[in-house]
């Protein structure tokens, strides 16, 4: 039933693209079987290669072909009148980056001996297509999600209460926070030259919270929807904007992707068990590919590179031999967090911009538009909602909403529920704002 529901869920977007998920599922299921059954190292590598080529090949064709072919063409031909490479008019399959990485993690785990191959293709197909986290994560490993899918689950009030709270909170921060901020962000990014530098800075500030509330909201809905069924999936965010460094930021932001890159790219490259120059190379490769994973555009590559360079700078500036930070004054505690948030916000400009020229112009307007007169005005309720979200995010920095609210008195709990329901109905808006990470 869950497998049928998951396929129906995905086919509600585009029926024919469900064939891509099915194809990846069949290839990885049998590749893992043959890897586990093969004693010869060469055969094991050949079957692993079949899985890698299939999954990365699909990702390359649908997501990266047009980008790399156009870049290659611009290098080969200075003044070209005819295209050397055909342009593919293919819609990007929703969630292809997520379910591709999920199936690859399974095959790699079998290859490295960390996971026994699943014998039931139906269970494996459900693992690949499980609808709560299919299109935007979190990216789950089979060792965690797969075994839960094989267990019997029964209707349970505790699961319904926990899952319902998470879904409600996720909907609230997506529709009341992210969607309200989106209107202002889109307005300024569309014509930044017409706005004062302060308005542009406000839009950049808003986008930091828009993308966070949007993706965090989806992740909470995914975790809550799975919990309603009695299934636990991993938390993807832990108050990342209260991180004191880029290193800590990536331990709190998109945790499942960070873990994936560490396990399946950084460590196989040698991790930190190599010479310093090679370690620098490993770090930059991980961050650049992380940027490219998000989208086929130089803006995403620059975004990833910025994070990688700041990560390296922080590591080199850290005092050697000190595994734990000394006790620091409160002002320095907050200064580090403001510094990290500022760097992240500037990097988001490249993430949000249409291309490098757009990002350059936006940053130029941010610095130079002090003489421009504009009519950028933010409704008071938007500031109130944003402040409420920031305060709640700080309160929840070491816990999760469902666990935090469970410890409150009955009246306090239902007051919070009522506030969120009011925010959804009265302040949610009527404009359709798709989840940002659906495009990846």
JOMO-V893309 format. One record per residue. N is the residue number from 1. RES is the residue in three letters. PHI is phi in whole degrees, -180 to 180 (999 if undefined). OMEGA is omega in radians with two decimals (NA if undefined). D_CENTER is the distance of its C-alpha to the mean C-alpha in whole Angstrom. Layout:
BEGIN
n=N res=RES phi=PHI omega=OMEGA d_center=D_CENTER
n=N res=RES phi=PHI omega=OMEGA d_center=D_CENTER
END
This chain:
BEGIN
n=1 res=UNK phi=999 omega=3.13 d_center=28
n=2 res=UNK phi=-66 omega=3.12 d_center=24
n=3 res=UNK phi=-65 omega=3.10 d_center=24
n=4 res=UNK phi=-63 omega=3.12 d_center=26
n=5 res=UNK phi=-65 omega=-3.13 d_center=24
n=6 res=UNK phi=-68 omega=3.09 d_center=21
n=7 res=UNK phi=-66 omega=3.10 d_center=22
n=8 res=UNK phi=-63 omega=3.11 d_center=24
n=9 res=UNK phi=-56 omega=-3.10 d_center=20
n=10 res=UNK phi=-71 omega=-3.11 d_center=19
n=11 res=UNK phi=-72 omega=3.05 d_center=22
n=12 res=UNK phi=-64 omega=3.08 d_center=22
n=13 res=UNK phi=-87 omega=-3.12 d_center=20
n=14 res=UNK phi=-156 omega=-3.00 d_center=22
n=15 res=UNK phi=-58 omega=-3.00 d_center=25
n=16 res=UNK phi=-66 omega=-3.10 d_center=25
n=17 res=UNK phi=-76 omega=3.01 d_center=22
n=18 res=UNK phi=-65 omega=3.10 d_center=22
n=19 res=UNK phi=-63 omega=3.11 d_center=24
n=20 res=UNK phi=-65 omega=3.11 d_center=21
n=21 res=UNK phi=-64 omega=-3.14 d_center=20
n=22 res=UNK phi=-62 omega=3.14 d_center=23
n=23 res=UNK phi=-64 omega=3.10 d_center=24
n=24 res=UNK phi=-60 omega=-3.14 d_center=21
n=25 res=UNK phi=-61 omega=-3.11 d_center=22
n=26 res=UNK phi=-64 omega=-3.13 d_center=26
n=27 res=UNK phi=-60 omega=-3.09 d_center=26
n=28 res=UNK phi=-70 omega=3.11 d_center=23
n=29 res=UNK phi=-61 omega=-3.09 d_center=26
n=30 res=UNK phi=-76 omega=3.08 d_center=29
n=31 res=UNK phi=-61 omega=3.13 d_center=28
n=32 res=UNK phi=-64 omega=3.11 d_center=27
n=33 res=UNK phi=-61 omega=-3.10 d_center=30
n=34 res=UNK phi=-70 omega=3.09 d_center=32
n=35 res=UNK phi=-62 omega=-3.11 d_center=30
n=36 res=UNK phi=-67 omega=-3.08 d_center=31
n=37 res=UNK phi=-83 omega=-3.06 d_center=35
n=38 res=UNK phi=-89 omega=3.06 d_center=35
n=39 res=UNK phi=-95 omega=-3.11 d_center=37
n=40 res=UNK phi=-73 omega=-3.10 d_center=37
n=41 res=UNK phi=-63 omega=-3.12 d_center=35
n=42 res=UNK phi=-64 omega=3.13 d_center=35
n=43 res=UNK phi=-63 omega=3.13 d_center=34
n=44 res=UNK phi=-62 omega=3.13 d_center=31
n=45 res=UNK phi=-68 omega=3.13 d_center=30
n=46 res=UNK phi=-65 omega=3.13 d_center=31
n=47 res=UNK phi=-70 omega=3.04 d_center=29
n=48 res=UNK phi=-64 omega=3.11 d_center=26
n=49 res=UNK phi=-62 omega=3.12 d_center=26
n=50 res=UNK phi=-61 omega=3.11 d_center=27
n=51 res=UNK phi=-67 omega=-3.11 d_center=23
n=52 res=UNK phi=-64 omega=-3.11 d_center=22
n=53 res=UNK phi=-65 omega=-3.14 d_center=23
n=54 res=UNK phi=-63 omega=-3.06 d_center=23
n=55 res=UNK phi=-70 omega=3.13 d_center=19
n=56 res=UNK phi=-71 omega=3.08 d_center=18
n=57 res=UNK phi=-66 omega=3.09 d_center=21
n=58 res=UNK phi=-62 omega=3.12 d_center=20
n=59 res=UNK phi=-63 omega=-3.12 d_center=17
n=60 res=UNK phi=-66 omega=-3.11 d_center=19
n=61 res=UNK phi=-67 omega=-3.02 d_center=21
n=62 res=UNK phi=-80 omega=-3.01 d_center=19
n=63 res=UNK phi=-110 omega=-2.95 d_center=16
n=64 res=UNK phi=-118 omega=-3.04 d_center=18
n=65 res=UNK phi=-59 omega=-3.08 d_center=22
n=66 res=UNK phi=-61 omega=-3.14 d_center=23
n=67 res=UNK phi=-66 omega=-3.08 d_center=21
n=68 res=UNK phi=-70 omega=3.12 d_center=23
n=69 res=UNK phi=-66 omega=3.12 d_center=26
n=70 res=UNK phi=-69 omega=3.11 d_center=26
n=71 res=UNK phi=-68 omega=3.12 d_center=26
n=72 res=UNK phi=-66 omega=3.13 d_center=28
n=73 res=UNK phi=-63 omega=3.14 d_center=31
n=74 res=UNK phi=-66 omega=3.10 d_center=31
n=75 res=UNK phi=-79 omega=-3.06 d_center=32
n=76 res=UNK phi=-80 omega=-3.07 d_center=34
n=77 res=UNK phi=-124 omega=-3.10 d_center=36
n=78 res=UNK phi=-76 omega=3.13 d_center=37
n=79 res=UNK phi=-124 omega=-3.08 d_center=38
n=80 res=UNK phi=-93 omega=3.07 d_center=37
n=81 res=UNK phi=-101 omega=3.10 d_center=39
n=82 res=UNK phi=-121 omega=-3.11 d_center=37
n=83 res=UNK phi=-76 omega=3.10 d_center=34
n=84 res=UNK phi=-76 omega=-3.09 d_center=34
n=85 res=UNK phi=-120 omega=3.11 d_center=31
n=86 res=UNK phi=-67 omega=3.09 d_center=31
n=87 res=UNK phi=-90 omega=-3.13 d_center=28
n=88 res=UNK phi=-91 omega=3.12 d_center=26
n=89 res=UNK phi=-94 omega=-3.10 d_center=25
n=90 res=UNK phi=-116 omega=3.04 d_center=23
n=91 res=UNK phi=-71 omega=3.12 d_center=20
n=92 res=UNK phi=-73 omega=3.13 d_center=17
n=93 res=UNK phi=-60 omega=-3.14 d_center=16
n=94 res=UNK phi=-60 omega=3.04 d_center=13
n=95 res=UNK phi=75 omega=-3.05 d_center=11
n=96 res=UNK phi=-63 omega=3.13 d_center=13
n=97 res=UNK phi=-67 omega=-3.11 d_center=10
n=98 res=UNK phi=-76 omega=-3.06 d_center=9
n=99 res=UNK phi=-73 omega=3.04 d_center=13
n=100 res=UNK phi=-65 omega=3.11 d_center=14
n=101 res=UNK phi=-66 omega=-3.13 d_center=12
n=102 res=UNK phi=-68 omega=3.13 d_center=13
n=103 res=UNK phi=-69 omega=3.11 d_center=17
n=104 res=UNK phi=-64 omega=3.14 d_center=17
n=105 res=UNK phi=-61 omega=3.12 d_center=17
n=106 res=UNK phi=-65 omega=-3.11 d_center=19
n=107 res=UNK phi=-63 omega=3.13 d_center=22
n=108 res=UNK phi=-66 omega=3.10 d_center=21
n=109 res=UNK phi=-64 omega=3.08 d_center=22
n=110 res=UNK phi=-65 omega=-3.12 d_center=25
n=111 res=UNK phi=-62 omega=-3.12 d_center=26
n=112 res=UNK phi=-83 omega=3.09 d_center=26
n=113 res=UNK phi=79 omega=3.14 d_center=28
n=114 res=UNK phi=-90 omega=-3.05 d_center=25
n=115 res=UNK phi=-147 omega=3.00 d_center=25
n=116 res=UNK phi=-79 omega=-3.12 d_center=28
n=117 res=UNK phi=-66 omega=3.10 d_center=27
n=118 res=UNK phi=-76 omega=-3.09 d_center=27
n=119 res=UNK phi=-86 omega=-3.08 d_center=31
n=120 res=UNK phi=-99 omega=-3.10 d_center=30
n=121 res=UNK phi=-66 omega=3.10 d_center=28
n=122 res=UNK phi=-66 omega=3.10 d_center=27
n=123 res=UNK phi=-65 omega=3.14 d_center=25
n=124 res=UNK phi=-66 omega=3.10 d_center=23
n=125 res=UNK phi=-62 omega=3.11 d_center=23
n=126 res=UNK phi=-69 omega=3.09 d_center=21
n=127 res=UNK phi=-59 omega=-3.12 d_center=19
n=128 res=UNK phi=-71 omega=-2.96 d_center=17
n=129 res=UNK phi=-112 omega=-3.08 d_center=17
n=130 res=UNK phi=-51 omega=-2.85 d_center=17
n=131 res=UNK phi=-63 omega=-3.10 d_center=16
n=132 res=UNK phi=-58 omega=-3.07 d_center=15
n=133 res=UNK phi=-117 omega=-3.07 d_center=11
n=134 res=UNK phi=-66 omega=-2.94 d_center=12
n=135 res=UNK phi=-96 omega=3.12 d_center=11
n=136 res=UNK phi=-153 omega=3.05 d_center=7
n=137 res=UNK phi=76 omega=0.05 d_center=7
n=138 res=UNK phi=-62 omega=3.11 d_center=8
n=139 res=UNK phi=-78 omega=-3.05 d_center=9
n=140 res=UNK phi=-103 omega=3.00 d_center=13
n=141 res=UNK phi=-92 omega=-3.09 d_center=16
n=142 res=UNK phi=-64 omega=-3.13 d_center=19
n=143 res=UNK phi=-62 omega=3.14 d_center=21
n=144 res=UNK phi=-97 omega=-3.06 d_center=19
n=145 res=UNK phi=-85 omega=-3.04 d_center=19
n=146 res=UNK phi=-59 omega=-3.11 d_center=21
n=147 res=UNK phi=-68 omega=3.10 d_center=24
n=148 res=UNK phi=-71 omega=-3.14 d_center=23
n=149 res=UNK phi=-69 omega=-3.14 d_center=24
n=150 res=UNK phi=-90 omega=-3.14 d_center=27
n=151 res=UNK phi=-86 omega=3.05 d_center=28
n=152 res=UNK phi=-82 omega=3.13 d_center=30
n=153 res=UNK phi=-124 omega=-3.08 d_center=29
n=154 res=UNK phi=-124 omega=3.12 d_center=31
n=155 res=UNK phi=-59 omega=-3.03 d_center=31
n=156 res=UNK phi=-139 omega=-3.09 d_center=30
n=157 res=UNK phi=-62 omega=-3.12 d_center=30
n=158 res=UNK phi=-62 omega=3.11 d_center=28
n=159 res=UNK phi=-64 omega=3.14 d_center=25
n=160 res=UNK phi=-65 omega=3.14 d_center=26
n=161 res=UNK phi=-65 omega=-3.14 d_center=26
n=162 res=UNK phi=-65 omega=-3.13 d_center=23
n=163 res=UNK phi=-64 omega=3.13 d_center=21
n=164 res=UNK phi=-63 omega=3.11 d_center=23
n=165 res=UNK phi=-64 omega=-3.13 d_center=22
n=166 res=UNK phi=-67 omega=3.11 d_center=18
n=167 res=UNK phi=-63 omega=3.14 d_center=18
n=168 res=UNK phi=-62 omega=3.14 d_center=20
n=169 res=UNK phi=-65 omega=3.12 d_center=18
n=170 res=UNK phi=-63 omega=3.09 d_center=15
n=171 res=UNK phi=-63 omega=-3.12 d_center=17
n=172 res=UNK phi=-63 omega=-3.06 d_center=19
n=173 res=UNK phi=-74 omega=3.06 d_center=16
n=174 res=UNK phi=-72 omega=-2.99 d_center=15
n=175 res=UNK phi=-84 omega=-3.10 d_center=18
n=176 res=UNK phi=-93 omega=-3.13 d_center=20
n=177 res=UNK phi=-100 omega=-3.03 d_center=18
n=178 res=UNK phi=-60 omega=-3.06 d_center=15
n=179 res=UNK phi=-69 omega=3.08 d_center=18
n=180 res=UNK phi=-69 omega=3.11 d_center=20
n=181 res=UNK phi=-70 omega=-3.08 d_center=19
n=182 res=UNK phi=-57 omega=-3.11 d_center=18
n=183 res=UNK phi=-60 omega=3.14 d_center=21
n=184 res=UNK phi=-72 omega=3.14 d_center=22
n=185 res=UNK phi=-63 omega=-3.13 d_center=19
n=186 res=UNK phi=-61 omega=-3.12 d_center=20
n=187 res=UNK phi=-61 omega=-3.08 d_center=24
n=188 res=UNK phi=-77 omega=-3.13 d_center=24
n=189 res=UNK phi=-64 omega=-3.13 d_center=22
n=190 res=UNK phi=-72 omega=-3.12 d_center=24
n=191 res=UNK phi=-150 omega=-3.05 d_center=27
n=192 res=UNK phi=-64 omega=-3.13 d_center=26
n=193 res=UNK phi=-64 omega=-3.11 d_center=30
n=194 res=UNK phi=-90 omega=-3.03 d_center=31
n=195 res=UNK phi=-118 omega=3.09 d_center=30
n=196 res=UNK phi=-67 omega=-3.13 d_center=31
n=197 res=UNK phi=-55 omega=3.14 d_center=29
n=198 res=UNK phi=-65 omega=3.10 d_center=29
n=199 res=UNK phi=-67 omega=3.12 d_center=27
n=200 res=UNK phi=-66 omega=3.09 d_center=25
n=201 res=UNK phi=-63 omega=3.10 d_center=24
n=202 res=UNK phi=-63 omega=3.12 d_center=23
n=203 res=UNK phi=-64 omega=3.09 d_center=21
n=204 res=UNK phi=-64 omega=3.08 d_center=19
n=205 res=UNK phi=-61 omega=3.14 d_center=19
n=206 res=UNK phi=-63 omega=-3.10 d_center=18
n=207 res=UNK phi=-65 omega=3.08 d_center=15
n=208 res=UNK phi=-56 omega=-3.13 d_center=13
n=209 res=UNK phi=-83 omega=3.08 d_center=14
n=210 res=UNK phi=-63 omega=-3.09 d_center=13
n=211 res=UNK phi=-68 omega=3.10 d_center=10
n=212 res=UNK phi=-67 omega=-3.13 d_center=9
n=213 res=UNK phi=-63 omega=3.14 d_center=12
n=214 res=UNK phi=-66 omega=-3.08 d_center=10
n=215 res=UNK phi=-76 omega=3.08 d_center=7
n=216 res=UNK phi=-63 omega=3.11 d_center=9
n=217 res=UNK phi=-61 omega=3.11 d_center=11
n=218 res=UNK phi=-61 omega=-3.10 d_center=10
n=219 res=UNK phi=-61 omega=3.09 d_center=9
n=220 res=UNK phi=-65 omega=3.10 d_center=13
n=221 res=UNK phi=-63 omega=3.12 d_center=14
n=222 res=UNK phi=-63 omega=3.13 d_center=13
n=223 res=UNK phi=-63 omega=3.14 d_center=14
n=224 res=UNK phi=-67 omega=3.14 d_center=17
n=225 res=UNK phi=-63 omega=3.10 d_center=18
n=226 res=UNK phi=-66 omega=-3.13 d_center=18
n=227 res=UNK phi=-65 omega=3.07 d_center=20
n=228 res=UNK phi=-57 omega=3.13 d_center=23
n=229 res=UNK phi=-91 omega=3.13 d_center=23
n=230 res=UNK phi=86 omega=-3.07 d_center=24
n=231 res=UNK phi=-112 omega=3.13 d_center=21
n=232 res=UNK phi=-98 omega=2.97 d_center=19
n=233 res=UNK phi=-118 omega=-2.93 d_center=15
n=234 res=UNK phi=-72 omega=3.05 d_center=13
n=235 res=UNK phi=-76 omega=-3.05 d_center=12
n=236 res=UNK phi=-105 omega=-3.09 d_center=8
n=237 res=UNK phi=-141 omega=3.05 d_center=9
n=238 res=UNK phi=-142 omega=3.09 d_center=13
n=239 res=UNK phi=45 omega=-3.04 d_center=14
n=240 res=UNK phi=-64 omega=-3.09 d_center=12
n=241 res=UNK phi=-78 omega=3.00 d_center=15
n=242 res=UNK phi=-103 omega=3.07 d_center=18
n=243 res=UNK phi=-73 omega=-3.12 d_center=17
n=244 res=UNK phi=-95 omega=3.14 d_center=20
n=245 res=UNK phi=-157 omega=3.07 d_center=19
n=246 res=UNK phi=-65 omega=3.08 d_center=16
n=247 res=UNK phi=-59 omega=3.13 d_center=16
n=248 res=UNK phi=-70 omega=3.12 d_center=16
n=249 res=UNK phi=-55 omega=-3.10 d_center=13
n=250 res=UNK phi=-77 omega=2.96 d_center=11
n=251 res=UNK phi=-87 omega=-3.08 d_center=13
n=252 res=UNK phi=-118 omega=-3.10 d_center=11
n=253 res=UNK phi=-107 omega=3.07 d_center=8
n=254 res=UNK phi=44 omega=-2.98 d_center=5
n=255 res=UNK phi=-58 omega=-3.11 d_center=8
n=256 res=UNK phi=-65 omega=3.11 d_center=8
n=257 res=UNK phi=-72 omega=3.09 d_center=7
n=258 res=UNK phi=-58 omega=3.12 d_center=9
n=259 res=UNK phi=-63 omega=-3.13 d_center=12
n=260 res=UNK phi=-61 omega=-3.12 d_center=12
n=261 res=UNK phi=-65 omega=3.10 d_center=12
n=262 res=UNK phi=-66 omega=-3.05 d_center=15
n=263 res=UNK phi=-73 omega=-2.94 d_center=17
n=264 res=UNK phi=-113 omega=3.07 d_center=17
n=265 res=UNK phi=-133 omega=-3.06 d_center=17
n=266 res=UNK phi=-64 omega=-3.12 d_center=18
n=267 res=UNK phi=-67 omega=3.06 d_center=21
n=268 res=UNK phi=-61 omega=3.07 d_center=22
n=269 res=UNK phi=-73 omega=-3.14 d_center=23
n=270 res=UNK phi=119 omega=3.10 d_center=25
n=271 res=UNK phi=57 omega=3.10 d_center=22
n=272 res=UNK phi=-104 omega=3.13 d_center=25
n=273 res=UNK phi=-93 omega=-3.10 d_center=28
n=274 res=UNK phi=-135 omega=3.08 d_center=29
n=275 res=UNK phi=-63 omega=-3.03 d_center=31
n=276 res=UNK phi=-59 omega=-3.13 d_center=29
n=277 res=UNK phi=-62 omega=3.12 d_center=29
n=278 res=UNK phi=-69 omega=3.11 d_center=27
n=279 res=UNK phi=-64 omega=3.08 d_center=25
n=280 res=UNK phi=-59 omega=3.11 d_center=24
n=281 res=UNK phi=-60 omega=-3.14 d_center=23
n=282 res=UNK phi=-60 omega=-3.14 d_center=21
n=283 res=UNK phi=-63 omega=-3.12 d_center=19
n=284 res=UNK phi=-66 omega=3.10 d_center=19
n=285 res=UNK phi=-61 omega=-3.12 d_center=18
n=286 res=UNK phi=-60 omega=-3.09 d_center=15
n=287 res=UNK phi=-72 omega=3.11 d_center=14
n=288 res=UNK phi=-66 omega=3.13 d_center=15
n=289 res=UNK phi=-67 omega=3.06 d_center=14
n=290 res=UNK phi=-61 omega=3.09 d_center=10
n=291 res=UNK phi=-64 omega=-3.13 d_center=11
n=292 res=UNK phi=-65 omega=3.09 d_center=13
n=293 res=UNK phi=-57 omega=-3.10 d_center=10
n=294 res=UNK phi=-73 omega=-3.13 d_center=8
n=295 res=UNK phi=180 omega=3.14 d_center=12
n=296 res=UNK phi=-87 omega=-3.12 d_center=15
n=297 res=UNK phi=-160 omega=3.11 d_center=17
n=298 res=UNK phi=-61 omega=3.14 d_center=18
n=299 res=UNK phi=-61 omega=3.13 d_center=16
n=300 res=UNK phi=-70 omega=3.10 d_center=13
n=301 res=UNK phi=-65 omega=3.09 d_center=15
n=302 res=UNK phi=-63 omega=3.11 d_center=17
n=303 res=UNK phi=-57 omega=3.12 d_center=14
n=304 res=UNK phi=-65 omega=-3.13 d_center=13
n=305 res=UNK phi=-65 omega=3.10 d_center=17
n=306 res=UNK phi=-57 omega=3.13 d_center=17
n=307 res=UNK phi=-63 omega=3.14 d_center=15
n=308 res=UNK phi=-65 omega=-3.14 d_center=17
n=309 res=UNK phi=-66 omega=3.11 d_center=20
n=310 res=UNK phi=-67 omega=3.08 d_center=20
n=311 res=UNK phi=-58 omega=3.13 d_center=19
n=312 res=UNK phi=-65 omega=-3.14 d_center=22
n=313 res=UNK phi=-60 omega=3.12 d_center=24
n=314 res=UNK phi=-63 omega=-3.13 d_center=23
n=315 res=UNK phi=-66 omega=-3.12 d_center=24
n=316 res=UNK phi=-75 omega=3.12 d_center=27
n=317 res=UNK phi=-83 omega=-3.14 d_center=28
n=318 res=UNK phi=-68 omega=-3.14 d_center=28
n=319 res=UNK phi=-65 omega=-3.12 d_center=31
n=320 res=UNK phi=-67 omega=3.07 d_center=32
n=321 res=UNK phi=84 omega=-3.12 d_center=33
n=322 res=UNK phi=-105 omega=-3.12 d_center=31
n=323 res=UNK phi=-81 omega=3.14 d_center=29
n=324 res=UNK phi=-128 omega=-3.12 d_center=29
n=325 res=UNK phi=-76 omega=3.09 d_center=29
n=326 res=UNK phi=-70 omega=3.10 d_center=32
n=327 res=UNK phi=-67 omega=-3.06 d_center=32
n=328 res=UNK phi=-120 omega=3.13 d_center=32
n=329 res=UNK phi=-64 omega=-3.07 d_center=33
n=330 res=UNK phi=-61 omega=-3.10 d_center=31
n=331 res=UNK phi=-63 omega=3.12 d_center=31
n=332 res=UNK phi=-74 omega=3.07 d_center=29
n=333 res=UNK phi=-56 omega=-3.12 d_center=27
n=334 res=UNK phi=-77 omega=3.12 d_center=26
n=335 res=UNK phi=-62 omega=3.11 d_center=26
n=336 res=UNK phi=-62 omega=3.14 d_center=24
n=337 res=UNK phi=-72 omega=3.08 d_center=21
n=338 res=UNK phi=-66 omega=3.10 d_center=22
n=339 res=UNK phi=-60 omega=-3.13 d_center=22
n=340 res=UNK phi=-65 omega=3.13 d_center=19
n=341 res=UNK phi=-63 omega=3.14 d_center=17
n=342 res=UNK phi=-64 omega=3.11 d_center=19
n=343 res=UNK phi=-62 omega=3.14 d_center=18
n=344 res=UNK phi=-61 omega=-3.12 d_center=15
n=345 res=UNK phi=-65 omega=3.10 d_center=16
n=346 res=UNK phi=-64 omega=3.12 d_center=18
n=347 res=UNK phi=-64 omega=3.12 d_center=15
n=348 res=UNK phi=-62 omega=3.11 d_center=13
n=349 res=UNK phi=-58 omega=3.11 d_center=16
n=350 res=UNK phi=-69 omega=3.13 d_center=16
n=351 res=UNK phi=-65 omega=-3.06 d_center=12
n=352 res=UNK phi=-86 omega=-3.05 d_center=14
n=353 res=UNK phi=-66 omega=-3.13 d_center=17
n=354 res=UNK phi=-71 omega=3.12 d_center=19
n=355 res=UNK phi=-158 omega=-3.08 d_center=20
n=356 res=UNK phi=-64 omega=3.12 d_center=21
n=357 res=UNK phi=-64 omega=3.11 d_center=25
n=358 res=UNK phi=-64 omega=3.12 d_center=23
n=359 res=UNK phi=-64 omega=3.13 d_center=21
n=360 res=UNK phi=-62 omega=-3.13 d_center=24
n=361 res=UNK phi=-65 omega=3.14 d_center=26
n=362 res=UNK phi=-63 omega=-3.14 d_center=24
n=363 res=UNK phi=-66 omega=3.09 d_center=24
n=364 res=UNK phi=-65 omega=3.11 d_center=28
n=365 res=UNK phi=-67 omega=3.11 d_center=28
n=366 res=UNK phi=-60 omega=-3.09 d_center=27
n=367 res=UNK phi=-86 omega=-2.91 d_center=29
n=368 res=UNK phi=-105 omega=-2.98 d_center=32
n=369 res=UNK phi=-89 omega=-3.12 d_center=32
n=370 res=UNK phi=-78 omega=3.14 d_center=34
n=371 res=UNK phi=-100 omega=-3.10 d_center=37
n=372 res=UNK phi=-81 omega=3.06 d_center=35
n=373 res=UNK phi=-98 omega=3.14 d_center=36
n=374 res=UNK phi=-139 omega=-3.10 d_center=34
n=375 res=UNK phi=-118 omega=-3.12 d_center=33
n=376 res=UNK phi=-74 omega=-3.14 d_center=30
n=377 res=UNK phi=-131 omega=-3.12 d_center=30
n=378 res=UNK phi=-104 omega=3.12 d_center=28
n=379 res=UNK phi=-62 omega=-3.11 d_center=29
n=380 res=UNK phi=-56 omega=-3.10 d_center=30
n=381 res=UNK phi=-65 omega=3.11 d_center=28
n=382 res=UNK phi=-69 omega=3.08 d_center=25
n=383 res=UNK phi=-63 omega=3.14 d_center=25
n=384 res=UNK phi=-64 omega=3.13 d_center=26
n=385 res=UNK phi=-62 omega=-3.14 d_center=23
n=386 res=UNK phi=-65 omega=3.10 d_center=21
n=387 res=UNK phi=-62 omega=3.10 d_center=23
n=388 res=UNK phi=-60 omega=3.14 d_center=23
n=389 res=UNK phi=-64 omega=3.14 d_center=19
n=390 res=UNK phi=-62 omega=3.12 d_center=20
n=391 res=UNK phi=-64 omega=3.14 d_center=23
n=392 res=UNK phi=-65 omega=3.14 d_center=21
n=393 res=UNK phi=-65 omega=3.09 d_center=18
n=394 res=UNK phi=-68 omega=3.13 d_center=20
n=395 res=UNK phi=-62 omega=-3.06 d_center=22
n=396 res=UNK phi=-93 omega=-3.02 d_center=20
n=397 res=UNK phi=-64 omega=-3.13 d_center=18
n=398 res=UNK phi=-119 omega=3.13 d_center=20
n=399 res=UNK phi=-150 omega=3.12 d_center=20
n=400 res=UNK phi=-125 omega=-2.99 d_center=18
n=401 res=UNK phi=-55 omega=-3.08 d_center=20
n=402 res=UNK phi=-64 omega=3.12 d_center=22
n=403 res=UNK phi=-76 omega=3.14 d_center=23
n=404 res=UNK phi=-66 omega=-3.08 d_center=24
n=405 res=UNK phi=-71 omega=-3.11 d_center=26
n=406 res=UNK phi=-66 omega=-3.13 d_center=27
n=407 res=UNK phi=-89 omega=-3.11 d_center=30
n=408 res=UNK phi=-92 omega=3.11 d_center=31
n=409 res=UNK phi=-65 omega=-3.08 d_center=34
n=410 res=UNK phi=-55 omega=-3.11 d_center=34
n=411 res=UNK phi=-63 omega=3.13 d_center=35
n=412 res=UNK phi=-66 omega=3.14 d_center=32
n=413 res=UNK phi=-60 omega=-3.07 d_center=30
n=414 res=UNK phi=-72 omega=3.03 d_center=31
n=415 res=UNK phi=-67 omega=3.10 d_center=31
n=416 res=UNK phi=-66 omega=3.11 d_center=27
n=417 res=UNK phi=-59 omega=-3.12 d_center=27
n=418 res=UNK phi=-63 omega=3.12 d_center=29
n=419 res=UNK phi=-61 omega=-3.14 d_center=28
n=420 res=UNK phi=-69 omega=3.10 d_center=24
n=421 res=UNK phi=-63 omega=3.07 d_center=26
n=422 res=UNK phi=-63 omega=3.12 d_center=28
n=423 res=UNK phi=-61 omega=3.13 d_center=25
n=424 res=UNK phi=-65 omega=-3.04 d_center=24
n=425 res=UNK phi=-80 omega=-3.02 d_center=27
n=426 res=UNK phi=-94 omega=-3.01 d_center=28
n=427 res=UNK phi=-121 omega=-3.09 d_center=26
n=428 res=UNK phi=-73 omega=3.14 d_center=23
n=429 res=UNK phi=80 omega=-3.10 d_center=24
n=430 res=UNK phi=-119 omega=3.13 d_center=25
n=431 res=UNK phi=-77 omega=3.12 d_center=23
n=432 res=UNK phi=-80 omega=3.09 d_center=20
n=433 res=UNK phi=-120 omega=3.13 d_center=17
n=434 res=UNK phi=-60 omega=3.08 d_center=15
n=435 res=UNK phi=-59 omega=-3.06 d_center=11
n=436 res=UNK phi=-59 omega=-3.04 d_center=9
n=437 res=UNK phi=-79 omega=3.02 d_center=6
n=438 res=UNK phi=-65 omega=-3.11 d_center=10
n=439 res=UNK phi=-77 omega=-3.11 d_center=11
n=440 res=UNK phi=-104 omega=NA d_center=8
END
